[in-house]
Amino acid sequence: MDKDLDKELETVQETEVEIMQEIVKRPKKKNKTGKRFLSTIGAGVVGSMLTLGVVVNTDLLQPSSAETTPVATPAAPYNVQQTTVKNPTSLADMVEQASSAIVGIVNYQNSGNRFAQNSEAVKSGTGSGVIYKVEGDKAYIVTNNHVIDGAEKLEVTLESGDKTTAELVGKDALSDLAVLTIDAKYAKSVLEFGDSDQLRAGDAVVAIGNPLGLDFSGTVTQGIVSAVNRAINVNTSAGEWEMNVIQTDAAINPGNSGGALLNTAGQVIGINSLKISENGVEGLGFAIPSNEVIPLIEEMTLHGQVERPYIGIGLADLSQVPPMYLQNLPLDVKGGVMVTNVDPLSAAGKAGLAVEDVITAINGTDIANPTELRKFLYSELNVGDKATFTVYRGAQSKTIEVTLTSNKTTTE
């Protein structure tokens, strides 16, 4: 019986082989049904493979015996873009990196009673500063002159909370800038200067500083450049001066002075200096452009001050002079400055300028007020130049030639 079954099975297998050979010999016909059939089979096979891959990589199935070896299939590649957790273009990241170079500055001055025993300097005011350079064992900080003016001691507070004493390197009252140094070990980072000439109204900016004292240290405010090349008249310890500034609506408050105005790349494009604080006025802050800051602080670092022409006189605007001192002045003289005092050893004293002289022009350029005189003197003339002053002494007009000396050798 078993032999008959084996023979019958063998016959069936032979028949199947013949049929398969006949199929192979037949010409292939292109028909859509066949394609769909093969596609279906292919999809089923691929689907089975994917399903198998998923199941094999779970803990639900255990190998049936130690001899079973799972087959590893390569995973299909994914379109993955490599990124980092810290995005360097993030505004928050930029602020975080920049803040470590922003410091607080405390101005300590004597209490005023110089006869008191064991008198100690007391806190007079606070401001901000920017670490912009490390050289050797020193870190250099730029700030405003009015932040450090009159200080007996200057204390710098770092972002970390560390405190150290700063040394004054140089200062300039007219530009309202000063340079300090601290031990380089306190500097965790520095900020580089950007090109303020590239700024346009509408550019985004960030101000970082310590408004209202160190309790609000590291305060960040954001705004835009409201205007470039603004001319603002300010009163400095060296007299009235017209400052060229960047106007911004980023909030700048007392204590922000000396801090950084940054572009979105984290570069210093201005040193925050002042704001207009009147009732009903908001969003009018001003910063000294970086392209004006750089040459001034470099000169202060080298020489301790900014060299400017010196004439040696005190000035008053004609509008502030009592009429009794102007009664002999010709009626057609509408502008000018009155000389209020003269250093006899100065260039003006040696040239013959006198108290109550009214200066109306320098080298033929009309002078309307003290600000215009200083602007012309410091912008158009150099140490050693000879300048011709048009002067009224009473009703008489005369010209006086003055050879300009340097403020390095004396103080105006």
PyMOL commands that set and color helices and strands:
alter all, ss='L'
color gray80, all
select helices_A, chain A and resi 2-25+32-56+91-99+145-148+184-186+196-198+214-216+290-303+318-320+323-325+347-351+370-380
alter helices_A, ss='H'
color red, helices_A
select strands_A, chain A and resi 102-109+122-135+138-143+153-157+163-172+177-183+204-209+219-236+239-248+260-262+268-275+285-289+309-310+313-317+337-342+358-362+365-366+386-393+396-403+405-406
alter strands_A, ss='S'
color yellow, strands_A
deselect
rebuild
show_as cartoon
